[in-house]
Amino acid sequence: QVQLVESGGDSVQAGGSLRLSCTASAGVNVNVVNWHRQPLGKPREFVAQIAASPIPTYADSVQGRFTVSRDSAKNTIYLQMNNLKPEDTAIYYCHAMSGDVWGQGTQVTVSS
């Protein structure tokens, strides 16, 4: 069964940091992986993408605070989130574009 499993979500205070992980099962092509998030009651939005190109892309709202990276040996994509703000509160999902595989999501809550 192909799947992505996110982990690392937690509740933190504003200014804090978290690192989310997205681990892919065998058979999931993780050449291009996006992180998305969905605040409660709002549409899902793009956060970051890591692809074959060495330069990831980021939403303007997280540029300079979030960093996406991969550990190919572990088949895992990471999202390092620094200087978190209350508006970063959301469920975070990873998405492998090849095969359109989504994870189940992990909750991030940032309090002021």
MARTIMAR-484228 format. One record per residue (C-alpha): x, y, z; residue in three letters. Coordinates in steps of 0.05 Angstrom, whole numbers, plus 32768, in hexadecimal, padded with zeros to 4 digits. Example, Ala and Ser with C-alpha at 12.3 -4.5 7.8 and 13.67 -1.06 7.14 Angstrom:
+------+------+------+--------+
|   px |   py |   pz | tormar |
+------+------+------+--------+
| 80F6 | 7FA6 | 809C |    ALA |
| 8111 | 7FEB | 808F |    SER |
+------+------+------+--------+
REM end
This chain:
+------+------+------+--------+
|   px |   py |   pz | tormar |
+------+------+------+--------+
| 8000 | 8000 | 8000 |    GLN |
| 801E | 8042 | 7FEA |    VAL |
| 8018 | 8077 | 801F |    GLN |
| 8036 | 80B5 | 803F |    LEU |
| 8038 | 80BD | 808A |    VAL |
| 8041 | 8101 | 80AA |    GLU |
| 8059 | 810B | 80F1 |    SER |
| 8075 | 8141 | 811D |    GLY |
| 8038 | 816D | 8127 |    GLY |
| 8031 | 818C | 816B |    ASP |
| 801A | 81C9 | 8192 |    SER |
| 804E | 81FF | 819A |    VAL |
| 8051 | 8249 | 81AD |    GLN |
| 805D | 827F | 817B |    ALA |
| 80A6 | 8284 | 8169 |    GLY |
| 80B1 | 823A | 8173 |    GLY |
| 80C7 | 8205 | 8142 |    SER |
| 80B0 | 81C2 | 812A |    LEU |
| 80C8 | 818F | 80F8 |    ARG |
| 8095 | 8167 | 80D2 |    LEU |
| 80A7 | 8125 | 80B0 |    SER |
| 8086 | 8104 | 8075 |    CYS |
| 809C | 80BC | 806C |    THR |
| 808B | 8097 | 802C |    ALA |
| 807E | 804E | 8025 |    SER |
| 809F | 8025 | 7FEF |    ALA |
| 8081 | 8034 | 7FAB |    GLY |
| 8073 | 807E | 7FB7 |    VAL |
| 8099 | 80AB | 7F88 |    ASN |
| 80B2 | 80E4 | 7FB2 |    VAL |
| 80D8 | 810A | 7F7C |    ASN |
| 80A7 | 8143 | 7F83 |    VAL |
| 8085 | 814C | 7FC7 |    VAL |
| 805B | 8186 | 7FDE |    ASN |
| 8048 | 819B | 8024 |    TRP |
| 8003 | 81B9 | 802A |    HIS |
| 7FDC | 81D1 | 8067 |    ARG |
| 7F93 | 81DC | 8077 |    GLN |
| 7F7E | 820B | 80AE |    PRO |
| 7F3C | 81FB | 80CF |    LEU |
| 7F03 | 8212 | 80A3 |    GLY |
| 7F30 | 8229 | 806B |    LYS |
| 7F48 | 820C | 8029 |    PRO |
| 7F86 | 81E2 | 8024 |    ARG |
| 7FC2 | 820C | 800F |    GLU |
| 8007 | 81FF | 7FF3 |    PHE |
| 8042 | 8206 | 8022 |    VAL |
| 8081 | 81EA | 8001 |    ALA |
| 809A | 81BD | 7FCB |    GLN |
| 80D9 | 8194 | 7FC4 |    ILE |
| 80EA | 8177 | 7F80 |    ALA |
| 8125 | 815E | 7F59 |    ALA |
| 813D | 81A6 | 7F52 |    SER |
| 8169 | 81B8 | 7F8D |    PRO |
| 8141 | 81F6 | 7F9B |    ILE |
| 80FF | 81EA | 7FC1 |    PRO |
| 80C6 | 821B | 7FBA |    THR |
| 809D | 823A | 7FF1 |    TYR |
| 805E | 8260 | 7FFC |    ALA |
| 806B | 82AA | 800A |    ASP |
| 804C | 82A2 | 804F |    SER |
| 8082 | 8270 | 8065 |    VAL |
| 80BE | 8287 | 803C |    GLN |
| 80FA | 8290 | 8069 |    GLY |
| 80DA | 826A | 80A3 |    ARG |
| 80CD | 8225 | 8087 |    PHE |
| 80FF | 81F6 | 8066 |    THR |
| 80EE | 81B6 | 8040 |    VAL |
| 8122 | 8180 | 8039 |    SER |
| 8128 | 8136 | 802A |    ARG |
| 814D | 80FA | 8045 |    ASP |
| 814D | 80C9 | 800A |    SER |
| 816A | 8091 | 8034 |    ALA |
| 812E | 8095 | 8062 |    LYS |
| 80FC | 80A5 | 802A |    ASN |
| 80E7 | 80E0 | 8055 |    THR |
| 80D7 | 8129 | 8046 |    ILE |
| 80DD | 815C | 807E |    TYR |
| 80BF | 81A0 | 808A |    LEU |
| 80E6 | 81C8 | 80BC |    GLN |
| 80BB | 8200 | 80D7 |    MET |
| 80DB | 8239 | 80FE |    ASN |
| 80BF | 8279 | 811B |    ASN |
| 807A | 825C | 811B |    LEU |
| 803E | 828B | 811C |    LYS |
| 7FF6 | 827F | 8132 |    PRO |
| 7FE1 | 8284 | 80E9 |    GLU |
| 800B | 8245 | 80DB |    ASP |
| 7FD9 | 821D | 8103 |    THR |
| 7FBD | 81E8 | 80D4 |    ALA |
| 7FBD | 819F | 80C1 |    ILE |
| 7FFB | 8193 | 8097 |    TYR |
| 7FFB | 8161 | 805E |    TYR |
| 8031 | 8146 | 8031 |    CYS |
| 8020 | 8133 | 7FEA |    HIS |
| 8048 | 810B | 7FB8 |    ALA |
| 8034 | 8127 | 7F74 |    MET |
| 8046 | 80E8 | 7F4F |    SER |
| 800C | 80BA | 7F5D |    GLY |
| 7FE6 | 80F2 | 7F83 |    ASP |
| 7FF5 | 80D2 | 7FC7 |    VAL |
| 7FE0 | 80FA | 8005 |    TRP |
| 7FF1 | 80EE | 804D |    GLY |
| 7FBE | 80EF | 8085 |    GLN |
| 7FD6 | 8132 | 80A1 |    GLY |
| 7FF5 | 8149 | 80E2 |    THR |
| 7FDA | 8182 | 810E |    GLN |
| 8004 | 81BF | 811D |    VAL |
| 7FE9 | 81F0 | 8150 |    THR |
| 800D | 8231 | 815F |    VAL |
| 7FF6 | 825B | 819A |    SER |
| 8004 | 82A4 | 81A5 |    SER |
+------+------+------+--------+
REM end
